[in-house]
Protein backbone atom coordinates (compact mmCIF):
# COMPACT_ATOMS: atom_id res chain seq x y z
CA UNK A 1 0.00 0.00 0.00
CA UNK A 2 1.57 3.34 -0.99
CA UNK A 3 2.10 5.79 1.87
CA UNK A 4 2.15 9.43 0.87
CA UNK A 5 3.80 11.94 3.19
CA UNK A 6 2.49 15.48 2.96
CA UNK A 7 4.55 17.92 5.02
CA UNK A 8 2.46 20.79 3.73
CA UNK A 9 -0.81 19.53 2.32
CA UNK A 10 -2.25 21.51 -0.56
CA UNK A 11 -5.66 23.15 -0.31
CA UNK A 12 -7.23 20.36 -2.39
CA UNK A 13 -5.64 17.63 -0.26
CA UNK A 14 -6.78 19.31 2.94
CA UNK A 15 -10.34 19.36 1.65
CA UNK A 16 -10.19 15.60 1.04
CA UNK A 17 -8.58 14.93 4.43
CA UNK A 18 -11.08 17.21 6.17
CA UNK A 19 -13.95 15.31 4.60
CA UNK A 20 -12.53 11.98 5.78
CA UNK A 21 -12.02 13.30 9.31
CA UNK A 22 -15.50 14.77 9.53
CA UNK A 23 -17.07 11.54 8.28
CA UNK A 24 -15.28 9.79 11.17
CA UNK A 25 -16.43 12.36 13.72
CA UNK A 26 -12.92 13.75 14.26
CA UNK A 27 -12.11 17.48 14.66
CA UNK A 28 -10.84 19.22 11.56
CA UNK A 29 -11.49 22.93 12.08
CA UNK A 30 -7.88 23.70 13.07
CA UNK A 31 -6.09 22.06 10.14
CA UNK A 32 -5.22 25.35 8.48
CA UNK A 33 -3.95 26.98 11.68
CA UNK A 34 -2.20 23.99 13.29
CA UNK A 35 -0.70 22.74 10.01
CA UNK A 36 -0.09 19.16 11.16
CA UNK A 37 2.16 16.93 9.03
CA UNK A 38 -0.05 14.36 7.37
CA UNK A 39 0.60 10.82 6.22
CA UNK A 40 -2.04 9.37 3.94
CA UNK A 41 -2.79 6.14 2.14
CA UNK A 42 -4.40 6.45 -1.27
CA UNK A 43 -6.24 3.77 -3.15
CA UNK A 44 -7.67 4.29 -6.60
CA UNK A 45 -7.09 8.00 -6.41
CA UNK A 46 -8.78 8.65 -3.06
CA UNK A 47 -7.48 9.06 0.48
CA UNK A 48 -8.63 6.01 2.47
CA UNK A 49 -6.54 6.55 5.61
CA UNK A 50 -4.77 9.47 7.24
CA UNK A 51 -2.95 10.56 10.36
CA UNK A 52 -0.78 13.46 11.43
CA UNK A 53 1.93 14.73 13.75
CA UNK A 54 1.75 18.15 15.36
CA UNK A 55 5.15 18.90 16.84
CA UNK A 56 5.92 20.61 20.14
CA UNK A 57 9.68 20.35 20.63
CA UNK A 58 10.62 16.82 21.72
CA UNK A 59 6.91 15.92 22.07
CA UNK A 60 4.34 15.55 19.31
CA UNK A 61 0.58 15.25 19.23
CA UNK A 62 -0.51 12.17 17.31
CA UNK A 63 -3.80 13.17 15.79
CA UNK A 64 -6.34 12.76 13.02
CA UNK A 65 -5.79 9.00 12.65
CA UNK A 66 -8.72 7.76 10.61
CA UNK A 67 -9.65 5.12 8.03
CA UNK A 68 -12.48 5.25 5.51
CA UNK A 69 -15.48 3.24 6.69
CA UNK A 70 -15.30 0.72 3.85
CA UNK A 71 -11.59 0.00 4.57
CA UNK A 72 -11.67 -0.43 8.33
CA UNK A 73 -10.30 -3.66 9.72
CA UNK A 74 -7.77 -3.96 6.88
CA UNK A 75 -4.67 -2.86 8.80
CA UNK A 76 -4.52 0.64 7.33
CA UNK A 77 -4.79 2.32 10.72
CA UNK A 78 -1.85 0.32 12.02
CA UNK A 79 0.20 1.23 8.94
CA UNK A 80 -0.50 4.92 9.50
CA UNK A 81 0.47 4.79 13.19
CA UNK A 82 3.70 2.90 12.48
CA UNK A 83 4.68 5.40 9.79
CA UNK A 84 3.96 8.35 12.08
CA UNK A 85 6.08 6.76 14.80
CA UNK A 86 8.91 6.21 12.32
CA UNK A 87 8.80 9.85 11.27
CA UNK A 88 8.70 10.94 14.90
CA UNK A 89 11.84 8.91 15.69
CA UNK A 90 13.62 10.40 12.69
CA UNK A 91 12.70 13.86 13.97
CA UNK A 92 14.10 12.91 17.43
CA UNK A 93 10.70 13.21 19.04
CA UNK A 94 10.78 11.41 22.37
CA UNK A 95 7.09 11.14 23.28
CA UNK A 96 3.77 11.01 21.45
CA UNK A 97 0.51 12.14 23.06
CA UNK A 98 -3.03 11.73 21.77
CA UNK A 99 -6.67 12.19 22.68
CA UNK A 100 -9.27 9.66 21.66
CA UNK A 101 -12.93 9.06 22.35
CA UNK A 102 -13.38 5.69 20.65
CA UNK A 103 -9.99 4.09 19.92
CA UNK A 104 -8.30 3.69 23.33
CA UNK A 105 -8.19 -0.10 22.87
CA UNK A 106 -6.55 0.22 19.45
CA UNK A 107 -3.83 2.54 20.75
CA UNK A 108 -3.29 0.43 23.88
CA UNK A 109 -2.43 -2.50 21.61
CA UNK A 110 0.24 -0.30 20.06
CA UNK A 111 1.91 0.53 23.37
CA UNK A 112 0.10 3.74 24.34
CA UNK A 113 -0.78 4.17 28.00
CA UNK A 114 -3.51 6.25 29.61
CA UNK A 115 -2.26 9.39 31.38
CA UNK A 116 -3.93 12.32 33.08
CA UNK A 117 -4.74 15.06 30.63
CA UNK A 118 -2.97 17.50 32.95
CA UNK A 119 0.25 15.47 32.58
CA UNK A 120 0.70 16.60 28.96
CA UNK A 121 3.27 19.39 28.42
CA UNK A 122 1.91 22.92 28.65
CA UNK A 123 2.40 23.67 24.95
CA UNK A 124 0.48 20.52 24.00
CA UNK A 125 -2.30 21.49 26.39
CA UNK A 126 -2.38 24.87 24.67
CA UNK A 127 -3.22 23.35 21.29
CA UNK A 128 -6.72 23.77 19.94
CA UNK A 129 -7.18 20.01 20.02
CA UNK A 130 -6.66 20.01 23.80
CA UNK A 131 -8.28 23.34 24.60
CA UNK A 132 -11.52 23.09 22.71
CA UNK A 133 -11.83 20.46 19.98
CA UNK A 134 -11.72 17.26 22.04
CA UNK A 135 -14.18 16.97 24.94
CA UNK A 136 -13.08 16.45 28.54
CA UNK A 137 -14.35 12.88 28.29
CA UNK A 138 -11.67 11.99 25.70
CA UNK A 139 -8.98 9.58 26.91
CA UNK A 140 -5.46 11.01 26.99
CA UNK A 141 -2.71 8.54 26.10
CA UNK A 142 1.05 8.69 25.64
CA UNK A 143 3.93 6.59 24.36
CA UNK A 144 7.64 7.07 24.94
CA UNK A 145 9.51 6.27 21.75
CA UNK A 146 12.50 4.00 22.00
CA UNK A 147 15.86 5.42 21.03
CA UNK A 148 16.88 3.97 17.66
CA UNK A 149 19.65 1.38 17.66
CA UNK A 150 22.95 2.76 16.32
CA UNK A 151 24.70 0.31 13.98
CA UNK A 152 28.24 0.77 12.64
CA UNK A 153 29.56 -1.18 9.63
CA UNK A 154 33.32 -1.46 9.20
CA UNK A 155 35.65 -2.40 6.39
CA UNK A 156 39.14 -1.30 5.43
CA UNK A 157 38.49 1.31 2.75
CA UNK A 158 34.90 2.35 3.62
CA UNK A 159 34.12 2.82 -0.06
CA UNK A 160 31.82 -0.06 -1.03
CA UNK A 161 30.61 -2.85 1.30
CA UNK A 162 30.24 -0.82 4.50
CA UNK A 163 28.77 2.09 2.55
CA UNK A 164 26.13 -0.15 0.97
CA UNK A 165 25.33 -1.64 4.38
CA UNK A 166 24.93 1.81 5.94
CA UNK A 167 22.51 2.88 3.22
CA UNK A 168 20.50 -0.35 3.41
CA UNK A 169 19.97 -0.35 7.17
CA UNK A 170 18.85 3.26 7.09
CA UNK A 171 16.46 2.27 4.30
CA UNK A 172 15.03 -0.86 5.94
CA UNK A 173 15.41 0.21 9.57
CA UNK A 174 12.44 2.59 9.30
CA UNK A 175 13.58 4.77 12.18
CA UNK A 176 14.28 1.83 14.53
CA UNK A 177 17.91 1.62 13.36
CA UNK A 178 20.42 4.29 12.40
CA UNK A 179 23.28 3.12 10.22
CA UNK A 180 26.84 4.41 10.00
CA UNK A 181 30.01 3.19 8.32
CA UNK A 182 33.75 3.73 8.61
CA UNK A 183 37.09 2.24 7.62
CA UNK A 184 40.39 1.41 9.29
CA UNK A 185 42.18 2.96 6.29
CA UNK A 186 39.46 4.92 4.44
CA UNK A 187 39.97 5.65 0.78
CA UNK A 188 38.33 9.04 1.19
CA UNK A 189 35.77 8.55 -1.57
CA UNK A 190 32.75 6.33 -2.10
CA UNK A 191 33.05 3.97 -5.06
CA UNK A 192 30.97 5.37 -7.95
CA UNK A 193 29.40 1.98 -8.77
CA UNK A 194 28.22 1.63 -5.16
CA UNK A 195 26.49 5.01 -5.36
CA UNK A 196 24.94 4.37 -8.75
CA UNK A 197 23.71 0.91 -7.74
CA UNK A 198 22.05 2.28 -4.61
CA UNK A 199 20.33 4.97 -6.67
CA UNK A 200 19.10 2.42 -9.20
CA UNK A 201 17.70 0.32 -6.35
CA UNK A 202 15.88 3.39 -4.97
CA UNK A 203 17.96 3.44 -1.77
CA UNK A 204 18.77 6.98 -0.53
CA UNK A 205 22.44 8.00 -0.71
CA UNK A 206 22.36 11.36 1.06
CA UNK A 207 25.26 11.89 3.46
CA UNK A 208 27.30 8.85 2.44
CA UNK A 209 31.04 9.48 2.75
CA UNK A 210 34.27 7.56 3.32
CA UNK A 211 35.70 8.20 6.79
CA UNK A 212 37.93 6.79 9.54
CA UNK A 213 36.64 4.63 12.35
CA UNK A 214 38.43 7.06 14.71
CA UNK A 215 35.37 9.31 14.46
CA UNK A 216 33.35 6.70 16.36
CA UNK A 217 35.94 6.07 19.07
CA UNK A 218 36.69 9.67 20.06
CA UNK A 219 35.59 11.05 23.45
CA UNK A 220 31.91 11.99 23.35
CA UNK A 221 31.30 9.86 20.25
CA UNK A 222 27.97 8.30 19.44
CA UNK A 223 26.72 5.48 21.67
CA UNK A 224 26.91 2.33 19.53
CA UNK A 225 24.64 -0.70 19.92
CA UNK A 226 26.04 -2.95 17.18
CA UNK A 227 29.31 -3.04 15.21
CA UNK A 228 29.60 -5.36 12.20
CA UNK A 229 32.76 -5.94 10.16
CA UNK A 230 32.04 -6.71 6.52
CA UNK A 231 35.59 -7.50 5.37
CA UNK A 232 38.13 -9.99 6.69
CA UNK A 233 40.93 -7.41 6.92
CA UNK A 234 39.00 -5.09 9.22
CA UNK A 235 37.89 -8.06 11.33
CA UNK A 236 41.51 -9.03 11.91
CA UNK A 237 42.72 -5.57 12.89
CA UNK A 238 42.81 -4.26 16.42
CA UNK A 239 39.64 -2.20 16.78
CA UNK A 240 39.33 0.94 18.89
CA UNK A 241 37.28 1.00 22.07
CA UNK A 242 33.67 1.59 21.06
CA UNK A 243 31.48 3.74 23.33
CA UNK A 244 28.47 1.86 24.66
CA UNK A 245 30.08 -1.62 24.64
CA UNK A 246 28.21 -2.65 21.47
CA UNK A 247 27.54 -6.20 20.36
CA UNK A 248 29.79 -7.22 17.47
CA UNK A 249 29.75 -9.79 14.68
CA UNK A 250 31.62 -10.52 11.47
CA UNK A 251 29.60 -10.41 8.25
CA UNK A 252 32.49 -10.79 5.84
CA UNK A 253 32.02 -10.50 2.07
CA UNK A 254 34.44 -10.31 -0.89
CA UNK A 255 35.40 -6.79 -1.91
CA UNK A 256 33.55 -5.89 -5.13
CA UNK A 257 35.90 -2.94 -5.65
CA UNK A 258 38.80 -5.39 -6.07
CA UNK A 259 37.19 -7.19 -9.02
CA UNK A 260 39.05 -6.76 -12.30
CA UNK A 261 37.66 -7.34 -15.75
CA UNK A 262 34.91 -5.79 -17.81
CA UNK A 263 32.47 -3.20 -16.57
CA UNK A 264 29.84 -5.94 -16.54
CA UNK A 265 32.03 -8.08 -14.27
CA UNK A 266 32.40 -5.20 -11.84
CA UNK A 267 28.67 -4.47 -11.80
CA UNK A 268 27.87 -8.14 -11.19
CA UNK A 269 30.23 -8.14 -8.20
CA UNK A 270 28.60 -5.06 -6.71
CA UNK A 271 25.15 -6.47 -7.36
CA UNK A 272 26.09 -9.70 -5.55
CA UNK A 273 27.37 -7.69 -2.58
CA UNK A 274 24.19 -5.63 -2.52
CA UNK A 275 21.99 -8.74 -2.54
CA UNK A 276 23.94 -10.41 0.26
CA UNK A 277 23.85 -7.33 2.49
CA UNK A 278 20.22 -6.63 1.66
CA UNK A 279 19.30 -10.16 2.73
CA UNK A 280 21.30 -10.03 5.97
CA UNK A 281 20.05 -6.61 6.97
CA UNK A 282 16.43 -7.59 6.41
CA UNK A 283 16.96 -10.58 8.71
CA UNK A 284 18.70 -8.42 11.32
CA UNK A 285 16.08 -5.66 11.38
CA UNK A 286 13.33 -8.26 11.87
CA UNK A 287 14.94 -9.82 14.97
CA UNK A 288 12.93 -9.55 18.24
CA UNK A 289 15.78 -7.69 19.94
CA UNK A 290 13.98 -6.98 23.20
CA UNK A 291 12.98 -10.61 23.76
CA UNK A 292 16.39 -12.22 23.11
CA UNK A 293 18.98 -12.47 25.87
CA UNK A 294 22.53 -11.42 25.02
CA UNK A 295 23.77 -14.96 24.39
CA UNK A 296 20.90 -15.85 22.07
CA UNK A 297 21.20 -12.53 20.27
CA UNK A 298 24.93 -13.08 19.71
CA UNK A 299 24.17 -16.49 18.24
CA UNK A 300 21.67 -14.92 15.83
CA UNK A 301 24.09 -12.17 14.82
CA UNK A 302 26.85 -14.67 14.12
CA UNK A 303 24.45 -16.86 12.12
CA UNK A 304 23.44 -13.90 9.95
CA UNK A 305 27.11 -13.45 9.03
CA UNK A 306 27.14 -17.01 7.69
CA UNK A 307 23.97 -16.53 5.63
CA UNK A 308 24.63 -17.32 2.00
CA UNK A 309 23.61 -14.64 -0.50
CA UNK A 310 20.41 -15.35 -2.44
CA UNK A 311 20.91 -17.06 -5.77
CA UNK A 312 20.78 -14.84 -8.81
CA UNK A 313 17.55 -15.22 -10.82
C-alpha positions, 0 to 999 in steps of 0.5 A, a space after each residue: 500500500 503506498 504511503 504518501 507523506 504530505 509535510 504541507 498539504 495543498 488546499 485540495 488535499 486538505 479538503 479531502 482529508 477534512 472530509 474523511 475526518 469529519 465523516 469519522 467524527 474527528 475534529 478538523 477545524 484547526 487544520 489550516 492553523 495547526 498545520 499538522 504533518 499528514 501521512 495518507 494512504 491512497 487507493 484508486 485516487 482517493 485518500 482512504 486513511 490518514 494521520 498526522 503529527 503536530 510537533 511541540 519540541 521533543 513531544 508531538 501530538 498524534 492526531 487525526 488518525 482515521 480510516 475510511 469506513 469501507 476500509 476499516 479492519 484492513 490494517 490501514 490504521 496500524 500502517 498509519 500509526 507505524 509510519 507516524 512513529 517512524 517519522 517521529 523517531 527520525 525527527 528525534 521526538 521522544 514522546 507522542 501524546 493523543 486524545 481519543 474518544 473511541 480508539 483507546 483499545 486500538 492505541 493500547 495495543 500499540 503501546 500507548 498508556 492512559 495518562 492524566 490530561 494535565 500530565 501533557 506538556 503545557 504547549 500541548 495542552 495549549 493546542 486547539 485540540 486540547 483546549 476546545 476540539 476534544 471533549 473532557 471525556 476523551 482519553 489522553 494517552 502517551 507513548 515514549 519512543 525507544 531510542 533507535 539502535 545505532 549500527 556501525 559497519 566497518 571495512 578497510 576502505 569504507 568505499 563499497 561494502 560498509 557504505 552499501 550496508 549503511 545505506 540499506 539499514 537506514 532504508 530498511 530500519 524505518 527509524 528503529 535503526 540508524 546506520 553508520 560506516 567507517 574504515 580502518 584505512 578509508 579511501 576518502 571517496 565512495 566507489 561510484 558503482 556503489 552510489 549508482 547501484 544504490 540509486 538504481 535500487 531506490 535506496 537513498 544515498 544522502 550523506 554517504 562518505 568515506 571516513 575513519 573509524 576514529 570518528 566513532 571512538 573519540 571522546 563523546 562519540 555516538 553510543 553504539 549498539 552494534 558493530 559489524 565488520 564486513 571485510 576480513 581485513 578489518 575483522 583481523 585488525 585491532 579495533 578501537 574501544 567503542 562507546 556503549 560496549 556494542 555487540 559485534 559480529 563478522 559479516 564478511 564478504 568479498 570486496 567488489 571494488 577489487 574485481 578486475 575485468 569488464 564493466 559488466 564483471 564489476 557491476 555483477 560483483 557489486 550487485 552480488 554484494 548488494 543482494 547479500 547485504 540486503 538479505 542479511 540486513 532484512 533478517 537483522 532488522 526483523 529480529 525480536 531484539 527486546 525478547 532475546 537475551 545477550 547470548 541468544 542474540 549473539 548467536 543470531 548475529 553470528 548466524 546472519 554473518 554465515 547466511 549465503 547470499 540469495 541465488 541470482 535469478 
